[in-house]
Amino acid sequence: MPDFPRCFFVSGTDTDVGKTFVSALCVAGLSAMYWKPVQTGFPPDRDRDTVQRLTGLGGEHFFPEAFCFKAPLSPQRAAEKEGCILKPEDFVLPDTGGRPLVVEGAGGVMVPLAPGLDMRDLMQHLDLPVLLVCRTGLGTLNHTGLSVEALKHRGIPVFGLVAVGPFHRENLEDLPRFTGIPLLAHVPFVENPAHRDMRELFKTCFVQKGSMV
């Protein structure tokens, strides 16, 4: 199994790339805690509920969001609609009592957080390494490369990539060569994910990575 940091930040190359599903896999597989600092589009959507449903873990594994906004927009725009301007110092890592912690970001690496700030400012403030979720299909080399460069530009460490989607041998081989970041897992699309054992799926995707390409 890859050597995971005790606490890390899950980001993505795009919105809806699979961050929440990968976060759920890591929470289940590492028996970790989960925290989403800022949630938009709630109600009805809240990623904390999705991760809890997928993992089947009790509420003690989950920390409440620092901010929840109704509009399904970027954190900056959603906050502004409710008269709020987010600041990095508004976010404090919860105390896990020494247990692993998975922190899920909102949208991609450079999603606006506030005027002049983006998601990278939150990563830097929390001082966490990043697990970057990307797609397997056409365009992923460009999107992943740009995201990695944006993180490197700020000196934010990326300890691994997770590719989500249909099996694509060439891209799975090229992603680590192109970015210089190890590919820790390929996560295929999962039908009826609520019926899957997430711990076993974590082992299949991460522990048995050597047979994926």
N, C-alpha and C positions, 0 to 999 in steps of 0.2 A: 504494500500500500504506500502511496506517496506520503512524504513527511509533511503533514499539514501544520501550519502555525496554530498556536492555541486560539488566537482570535484573528479573524480575517474578514475582508470586505468583498462581497460578491457584486461585481459590476458586469456590464455587457457591452457588446458592440452596437446594440440597438435596443429599442423598446420591443418587448414581447419576443426576445431571443431565447428565453428559457431560464432566466435568473431564478425565478421562484421555484421552479421544479428542481434545479440544481441545488438551490439552498435547502430544499426539503431533503434531498438525497444526503447532503452533508450533515444536516441536523440528525437524521436517522442513523447514518453510518458512523458518525463520530460521537453519538449520544450528546450532542451539543445543545446549547441554548440558542435562541433566535431573537433578533431585534431588527426591525425596519425603522430607521430613524424618522423618515417622513413618507407618508402615504397620501396619494392623491386619488380622486375618484371614489371616495368612500363617504356614504354608502353609494353603490352596493358592494364594491370590490375592496377587499382588504387581504393583502398577501399573508398576513399573520394567520388568518383563518384558513387559507388554502394550505399553508405549510402544516398547520396543526391537523387538518383533515387528512392530508396525505401521509403524515407520519404516524398518526394515531397517538401521539404523545400528550401527556397531561399539560394543563395550563402552567405548571411550574417551569416548563421549558421555554416559556414565551414572555418577553417583555413588551409592555405597551409602547406604541409609537410616541415619539416626542411631539409630533405634529400629524394631524389628520385633516385633510382639506377635501371639500366636496367636489370641486371641479376636476374632471379628468384631463388635466393639463400638466405642464411642467411645474415643479415645485414653486418656481418664482411666480408664474402666472396664477396658479391656484391660491397661493398665499396672498398675493395682492388683491384678489377678489374678496378676501376675507379681512382685508385691512392689516395684513401682517407682512413684515419684512424679515426673512430668516437671516440669522447670523450664525457662523460656525460655533461660537461660544454658547449658543443655545443647546448644543448637543453634548451630552456627557455619556461616556460608555457605562452601561449598567454593570453593577457588581455581580459577577457570576459565581463568586466563591471558589474561583480556581477552575471552573469547568470551561470547556471550549465554548466559543461564541461565534456564530455566523451572523454577520451584519449585511443585510441586503440593501443595496442602493435603489434609487428610482431612475428608470430609464437607462441611458447610456452614460459613458464616461464624462461627457461634456454637457450634460443636461443642465440648464440654468437653475441655480439654487436661489439666487437673489441678484439684484443689479451688480454686475461686475464679478460675480461669483458663480462657479459651477460645481458639479459633483466632486471634482478633484479637490476643491478646497475643503470639503467635508472629510474626504479620505485623509488629507494631510492633517487636519485638525485632530482626527481620531487616531492618527499615527498607526494605520493598519496596512498590511500588505494586501494585495488584490488578487483574487481569483477571477479571471476574465472569461466570461461565457460568450461563445461565438457560434455562428452557424457552420454547417458543413458544406453548403452548396455554393454555387457560382457567386462570386463577389466577396466571399469571406476573407480571402487573402488581403484585399484592399481594405475592407472595413476593420479587420483585426489589426493589420499593420498600422493603420491610422490611429486606432485606439491605443495600441502599445506605445507608439511614438508620443501621443499626447500625455500618457502617464510618465514615460521616461523624461519628457521635457520638464516635468515638475519634480523629478526625483522620487516618484512613487514606485515602490518595488512591486513587480508582478511575479508571483511565484509559480503560476501555472495557468494553462488554458483548459477549458472544457468545451468540446464541440458538440452541439446539439442538432440532431436531424438525421436524415437518411445517410447510410454508409456511402462515403465518397473517398476511395482510397487515395487518389492523388492529393486532394486537399488535406486529408489527415496526415499524409506524409510531409506535405509542403508547409503546413502551418508552423511547426516548430523550427524548421529550417529558415523560413522567411522572417520570422519574428525574433528568433533566438530565445523563445520562451518554451519550456517543456509542455507538451500536450499530456495532461494527466488522465483524460478520459474522453471517450466518445459515448454520448448518451443518445440512443435512438429514440424516435417518437414512440410513445407508449400509449396504447389503447387502454381505456378504462384504468387510468393510473391509481384510482382509489382502491382498486382490487389487487394491487401489486404490493408485495413486501418490500418496502423501501430499503431496509437494511440489506436484503439479498441483492437488490438491484444495484445498490452502492458497491457491494463486493464485486458484482459482475462488471460494472463499468470502470471502477477505479483499481481494485485489487488485481483483476485479471487483464489489465490494460495491455500487457505484452502481446496478446493474441489478437488485438483489434485491427491491425493493419498487416 
